[in-house]
């Protein structure tokens, strides 16, 4: 197993669950963009990307890259380890394969991609479902709107209470303003993506007075 090495890991959150892992020389925006650019040129750009809250994804250079490829950026809820379960399961599976087989990450990803998703039918393997989509053409295919946030209980501009990170359940929530809707389960409060379970409506009493 390639211990101690950083990777850019991507997974199709659609039907295929196809995974791509690219080694990074340095964990910087420049190196991440270089690898993403190569993937986009080979396979086409996705409609959107869901990332964690690493600073490499939040600087202007990365924003400009996303705009150039007409890709929507989504950020998982901060301080919520379960914010992207599909990715977390893939990550664990690849690491387990590498450890048990004593193989490289590249081979472990290969084995992951050829394994049937239903443990039976070869057609359910990620690699065999890969080309079940139409490649989006840069500069021609417009990015769609954000239907994923239609059922979010909050609204932009709404005053809310938000749970500070790392506090006990009986401590006072902080006031904030909803500045964006990421999905049904995540809303931005004062610019930070937070899971809706950490947000309370302003009229609700939360914690001690």
C-alpha positions, -999 to 999 in steps of 0.1 A, spaced: 0 0 0 12 35 -8 15 48 28 18 85 36 9 96 0 -18 122 -7 -45 115 -33 -72 134 -50 -101 110 -48 -132 113 -70 -163 91 -71 -194 93 -93 -223 98 -69 -247 87 -97 -255 51 -105 -220 39 -114 -200 48 -82 -169 47 -104 -139 59 -85 -107 77 -96 -77 83 -74 -49 105 -86 -16 109 -66 -7 145 -56 28 158 -55 16 185 -30 -18 190 -15 -23 224 -31 -49 240 -53 -25 241 -83 -19 203 -80 -56 195 -75 -66 216 -104 -40 199 -126 -54 165 -118 -90 176 -122 -82 192 -155 -68 159 -168 -99 140 -156 -122 166 -172 -104 164 -205 -105 126 -205 -141 121 -194 -159 154 -195 -168 177 -167 -196 168 -142 -225 191 -136 -213 197 -100 -187 186 -76 -193 180 -39 -161 186 -18 -150 188 18 -141 222 32 -104 221 26 -90 256 19 -76 243 -14 -112 242 -28 -122 276 -15 -96 300 -29 -102 322 -59 -80 301 -82 -102 271 -77 -134 292 -81 -121 305 -115 -113 269 -125 -149 258 -117 -163 288 -136 -142 280 -167 -155 245 -168 -191 256 -159 -192 233 -129 -212 240 -97 -193 237 -65 -210 222 -34 -195 219 0 -205 192 25 -216 204 60 -187 215 82 -180 194 113 -202 165 100 -182 134 91 -213 118 75 -218 146 51 -208 125 21 -215 88 29 -209 76 -7 -173 90 -7 -166 77 28 -177 42 20 -156 42 -12 -126 55 7 -128 28 34 -134 0 8 -103 10 -13 -81 11 18 -94 -22 31 -87 -38 -3 -51 -24 -4 -44 -36 31 -58 -71 26 -42 -76 -8 -10 -59 0 -13 -40 -33 -10 -5 -45 -38 21 -43 -40 20 -81 -46 -17 -81 -71 -14 -52 -91 12 -71 -91 -11 -101 -104 -40 -80 -130 -17 -65 -142 -6 -100 -146 -41 -114 -164 -55 -84 -202 -59 -90 -222 -35 -69 -247 -63 -61 -220 -89 -56 -235 -109 -85 -241 -93 -119 -210 -80 -138 -232 -53 -153 -235 -37 -118 -197 -32 -115 -188 5 -116 -166 1 -146 -194 -15 -166 -218 13 -158 -193 41 -165 -204 51 -199 -241 54 -191 -241 91 -194 -236 118 -221 -205 139 -218 -211 176 -211 -194 199 -236 -175 228 -221 -189 261 -233 -221 245 -248 -239 227 -220 -252 251 -195 -251 243 -158 -285 234 -144 -301 251 -114 -300 236 -80 -330 214 -76 -313 195 -48 -321 224 -24 -358 227 -31 -368 208 0 -344 226 24 -364 239 53 -345 272 55 -344 302 32 -317 326 22 -317 357 45 -334 338 74 -322 344 109 -314 311 127 -296 296 157 -266 275 147 -247 250 169 -211 260 175 -186 232 167 -175 209 196 -200 222 222 -223 201 245 -259 198 237 -269 220 266 -248 250 256 -263 281 239 -265 281 201 -252 312 182 -272 335 160 -265 335 123 -280 343 89 -287 317 61 -265 329 32 -271 300 8 -287 266 3 -264 238 -8 -288 208 -7 -319 195 12 -296 187 41 -270 215 41 -274 253 43 -247 279 45 -249 300 77 -227 331 75 -209 315 46 -202 282 63 -220 250 51 -238 234 80 -261 204 83 -297 212 89 -297 192 122 -272 218 136 -295 247 126 -326 258 145 -353 283 135 -348 316 152 -381 314 172 -370 281 187 -353 281 221 -321 260 221 -298 253 250 -296 272 282 -304 308 287 
